[in-house]
Amino acid sequence: MSLQSIVFDKEEGKLSILNQLLLPDVSLYEEINTVQDAWDAIKNMKTRGAPAIAIVGALSIAVELKKRNFLSLSELSSFVNESFSYLQSARPTAVNITEAAKRFSEITQGLVERIKDPKKACDILYKNLYEMLQEDISTNTSIGRNGAEHILTQYSGGDVTILTHCNTGSLACAGYGTALGVIRSLQEKGRLKQVYCTETRPYNQGSRLTAYELVTEGIPGTLICDSMAACLMKERHVSAVVVGADRVVANGDTANKIGTYQLAVVARYHGIPFYIAAPFTTIDFSISSGSEIVIEERKKEEMICFAGKRIAPEGINCWNPAFDVTPGELITGGIITERGVFTPTELINQKK
Ligand code: MRU
């Protein structure tokens, strides 16, 4: 059984998301009726993960398109562009929603030039928006297959053990997952010995979400605290580290969940290949180096409280960056995409 984080009824134009703040205890779907609802859900991390942020944002626009009556193409075009621009402001680091904004701005502009009837243009846009769901699943299936094949050709030691970080599975996407898609594909090929997942402090995407996906889907998994990763690599066999990304830039530097960078450093020390798995919508060729990526900082309550209980003294200062940047040179296994697996230096040749 695969978890579904985003449910969209295309006939009715109704969107629901699985509230990820309540997992793993409670599975509650909540309706997203407006772009504002989507912005709130993204900001509060009821929905999270770079692809899911873009898809929920885009589908919230579809929900409004279904209900509204646009009197002109320029009104429709302004609504789409302004909505995307507002949605991008909810969380700055993941680039997928910016890519979606660019794509839909071009589609809308093309419609404005070709089509006279706003209703017809609205219907075409609506269809393009909901097709993002299926596109994401097929992209992730390709990422999974490419990554699993690459790891297996590099590795001749039997079944593989993977270490992953944060949550990159069905919950972070429309389905299947990116890094977790690679793990899923290894499992489908009967070649996965087991996966270690970090708990991923402070928000615990690993223990609350990845561990939940592994258990629900019968994938052999073991949870570790973030501080155990170096010891794990030394004491137990890890064939490869595979994580997702929020933004990969032109030189291969990659922003991903805080803690990714230290895993890459430790993997390098232990000679363990380190992979990023991400769709092309996560690659930002407009930025040349990771130092230019805007890193979101989140509120200190995520660090000083756990499940509503205070776990650090009042008055302590906190620094809570949600992401860090792993230099391309530490991505020793490669960047796994739907188009193939590339070294950071090969990536730039993939720019269209
Ligand atoms: O803060 P989050 O939970 O949105 O961060 C998610 C990650 O860092 C994921 O690794 C990344 O978005 C890839 S999800 C396929």
Residues whose N, C-alpha, C, O or C-beta is under 5 A from the ligand:
A	BS01	MRU	R48 G49 A50 H165 C166 N167 T168 A172 T178 Q205 G244 A245 D246 N256 K257
